[in-house]
Amino acid sequence: MSSTKKTAARATATEKSFEGFTAEERAAMKEHAKELKASARGGSKAAKAAEAEAAVVAKIAEMQDSDRVMAERLHAVIKASAPDLAPKLWYGMPAYARDGKVLCFFQSAQKFNARYATLGFSDQANLDDGAMWPTSYALKELTTADEARIAELVKKAAG
């Protein structure tokens, strides 16, 4: 087979096997690019922190009712449990970071058209428990007991 035919065959096979990113994934990547540009702008550390928190609060306000209520409550619980974590947007999601590294985040159900919202923890979180432990939690609603459990998880993760 000639090299032109091989290249054409390879391109066709690649096109068939790679479906690409979903519209939601592309939107999240675009949001992340905007976040990186915003964080690269000049200004004092305090001003950047205030701007980042305002962006998180604004993003929460844009959410659908059930997700918005959960995100507002999570924001309060996380800030109270680990006040040293800095709120910031991460791929368009409210997240909480230490030294610029995301520790935990809230993904609304609408973000990727899921049936539930998610509280997730990155590998920066100190949640290690043996050889296997959960790093994300499905959320359909928050009870007082759930909030207490989340507060414990956030304290442990930030510890």
JOLIN-V686178 format. One record per helix or strand. SS is the DSSP state (2 for helix, 1 for strand). FROM is the first residue (numbers start at 1). TO is the last residue. If there is no record, write none. Layout:
BEGIN
SS&FROM&TO + SS&FROM&TO
END
This chain:
BEGIN
2&3&17 + 2&23&40 + 2&45&62 + 2&65&81 + 1&86&90 + 1&93&98 + 1&101&107 + 2&109&112 + 1&117&121 + 1&136&139 + 2&144&158
END
